[in-house]
Amino acid sequence: MKLQKNTLVLIAVALSMTGLVALFEMQVSPKQEAAKEEKQKIFAFNSDRVQFFTVKTPEKILTFERVYATKGGKSSWEMKLPVQAHASQASVDFLLDRLATGKSDRTINITAAQLPEFGLDQPQATVTVKLDNQETHRLVLGKTDFSGRFLYAQANPPEAPPQNSAENLPVLLVPFDFKNATQRPLSEWKKAEAPKTEKPQKPSPTPSPENQ
């Protein structure tokens, strides 16, 4: 039995739609997923580009600078404030890795009048980094969210609060690890000194009978 012309047209349209959906899933959808992943990142720089950074808390201000043994050679970190000392590479790497690879769980919009509710008017920590191209980036950490798994934060907020208190401000939910990365005692920011080895004492010579 021959199919009617309209039926053939409908089949052709359905096949075309199936092809378009498959094309979308193969080409467009992955691009959207990649864009979504990129939006979740807090910053878009690599940790090895950071040359200088500051950690400011209500109790203290710490500053660190990358130094090179030779130009273009291996680098290490030096603490400049509050004291000058060799910095703990592990503590520095932990923080910079979180800044470079950390992702925000989600973003919410608040008004400037709501900043105190999220602990962002008097933050528990503010991290400022300077890159090798002189760019600066800032992360402001506020209160812990109700789940206890995230901190409220602002990435590169304006230096001065907006004059319009009703203006929307984006607030990120960042991993709780940022609290551990910034709230360290001063001793953990310093490089641990190698234990001193005491020289074994030479036994005193046994007096000979002639010397007695």
C-alpha positions in Angstrom: 0.0 0.0 0.0 1.5 3.3 -1.0 1.9 5.9 1.7 0.2 9.2 1.2 2.2 12.2 0.2 1.5 14.0 3.6 2.8 11.1 5.5 6.0 11.1 3.6 6.5 14.8 4.2 5.9 14.2 8.0 8.5 11.4 8.0 11.0 13.6 6.2 10.4 16.5 8.7 10.8 14.1 11.7 14.1 12.8 10.3 15.4 16.3 9.8 14.5 17.3 13.3 16.3 14.2 14.7 19.4 15.2 12.7 19.2 18.7 14.1 18.9 17.5 17.7 21.9 15.2 17.2 23.9 18.0 15.7 23.0 20.3 18.6 24.1 17.7 21.2 27.4 17.0 19.4 28.4 20.6 18.7 26.4 23.2 20.7 25.7 21.4 23.9 29.4 20.6 24.8 30.3 24.3 24.2 27.5 25.3 26.6 28.8 22.9 29.2 32.3 24.2 28.8 31.1 27.8 29.2 29.1 26.7 32.3 32.3 25.2 33.8 34.3 28.3 33.0 31.6 30.5 34.7 32.0 28.4 37.9 35.7 29.3 38.2 36.4 32.0 40.7 39.5 33.4 38.8 41.1 32.7 35.5 44.8 32.7 36.2 47.5 30.1 36.9 49.1 30.0 40.3 52.6 30.3 38.8 51.8 33.8 37.6 51.3 35.2 41.1 54.3 37.3 42.1 53.0 38.9 45.3 50.0 38.4 47.6 48.5 39.7 50.8 46.3 38.0 53.4 44.4 40.5 55.5 42.4 39.3 58.6 41.0 41.2 61.5 44.1 40.1 63.6 47.0 40.7 61.2 48.2 41.5 57.7 50.6 39.2 56.0 52.5 39.9 52.7 54.5 37.5 50.6 56.8 37.9 47.6 58.1 35.4 45.1 61.9 35.5 44.8 64.2 33.9 42.3 67.6 32.4 43.0 68.6 33.2 39.4 66.7 35.0 36.7 64.2 32.6 35.1 65.2 29.9 37.6 63.5 28.2 40.4 61.5 30.4 42.8 60.6 30.4 46.5 58.5 32.6 48.7 59.5 35.2 51.3 57.3 36.6 54.0 57.7 40.4 54.2 55.1 41.3 56.9 54.6 41.1 59.8 58.2 39.7 59.9 60.8 38.8 57.3 61.2 35.1 57.0 61.3 32.2 54.5 57.7 31.2 53.8 56.3 27.7 54.0 56.0 26.5 50.5 53.2 24.1 51.4 51.0 26.8 53.0 51.6 29.2 50.1 50.8 26.5 47.5 47.7 25.5 49.3 46.2 29.0 49.1 47.4 29.8 45.6 46.1 26.5 44.3 42.6 27.2 45.8 42.6 30.7 44.1 43.7 29.4 40.7 41.5 26.3 40.5 38.7 27.0 43.0 35.1 27.0 41.7 32.0 28.7 43.1 29.1 26.4 43.9 26.6 29.1 42.8 26.1 32.8 42.7 23.5 34.8 44.5 22.7 38.5 44.1 22.3 40.8 47.2 22.1 44.5 47.8 24.8 46.6 49.4 22.5 46.9 52.5 22.7 43.1 52.9 26.5 42.9 53.0 26.5 42.6 56.9 24.2 39.6 56.8 26.8 37.7 54.8 29.8 38.9 56.8 31.1 40.9 53.8 31.2 44.3 55.4 33.8 43.1 57.9 35.3 40.1 56.2 37.1 37.3 58.0 39.9 37.4 55.3 40.8 39.4 52.2 43.3 37.9 49.8 44.9 40.2 47.1 47.3 38.8 44.5 49.4 40.6 41.9 50.3 38.7 38.7 53.4 38.9 36.5 51.5 41.3 34.2 50.7 43.7 37.1 47.0 42.6 37.2 45.6 42.4 40.7 42.7 40.2 41.9 40.9 40.2 45.2 38.9 37.6 47.1 36.8 38.7 50.1 35.6 36.0 52.4 32.6 36.4 54.7 30.5 34.1 56.9 30.0 30.4 56.6 26.7 29.5 54.8 23.9 27.6 56.6 25.2 24.2 55.4 28.7 24.8 56.9 30.3 23.6 53.6 30.8 27.0 51.9 31.8 30.6 52.6 30.1 33.7 51.2 32.6 35.6 49.1 33.1 38.4 46.6 35.6 38.1 43.7 37.1 41.5 42.6 34.4 43.6 44.3 34.5 47.4 43.9 37.0 49.1 46.3 34.3 51.4 47.6 30.7 50.2 48.4 28.1 51.3 45.8 26.3 54.5 46.6 23.0 53.0 45.6 22.2 50.5 48.4 19.7 48.7 46.2 22.3 47.9 43.5 22.7 44.1 43.0 26.1 42.6 44.0 27.1 39.1 43.1 28.1 36.9 46.0 29.8 33.5 45.5 29.6 30.4 47.6 33.2 29.1 47.7 34.6 26.0 49.3 35.2 26.0 53.1 38.9 25.2 52.3 39.5 28.9 51.9 39.0 29.4 55.6 41.7 26.8 56.3 43.9 28.4 53.7 43.8 31.9 55.2 43.2 31.4 58.9 46.6 30.0 59.9 48.8 30.9 62.9 51.8 32.8 61.9 54.1 29.9 62.6 52.5 27.8 59.9 53.2 30.5 57.3 56.9 30.3 58.1 59.3 27.7 56.7 60.1 25.1 59.3 63.7 25.3 60.4 65.7 22.1 60.0 66.4 20.5 63.4 69.8 21.2 64.7 72.0 18.2 65.2 74.2 18.3 68.2 77.8 17.3 67.6 78.7 14.2 69.7 81.0 15.1 72.5 84.4 13.5 72.3 85.1 11.3 75.4 87.8 12.7 77.6 91.0 10.8 77.5 91.6 8.2 80.2 94.5 9.4 82.3 97.5 7.1 82.1 99.3 5.8 85.2 102.3 8.0 84.4 100.1 11.2 84.5 98.5 10.3 87.8 
